[in-house]
Amino acid sequence: MIMHLIFVFNRRTYVPGAITAIIELPITIIYLYSLITLTKTSLWEWIIVMIIMFVLFISNLKFIHWIMTEAMNKLR
């Protein structure tokens, strides 16, 4: 979600996921706040989990783009 918004401002172009990201941003903030207040997990554990998830997300994104590049090259 955030990546779509960053891409819009970096490239100064329209990204289809940007509208969805803007709509989902307040909902996500409320959800995360509720999740954090309802659990007994410490802030440091949340930070560690978020870092791990971000690394996995970026890795998955790079992998998907690599697969699509390979597939497009085979089609040519």
Sequence and secondary structure as in RCSB ss.txt:
>XXXX:A:sequence
MIMHLIFVFNRRTYVPGAITAIIELPITIIYLYSLITLTKTSLWEWIIVMIIMFVLFISNLKFIHWIMTEAMNKL
R
>XXXX:A:secstr
 HHHHHHHHHHTS  HHHHHHHHHHHHHHHHHHHHHHHS   HHHHHHHHHHHHHHHHHHHHHHHHHHHHHHHHH
 
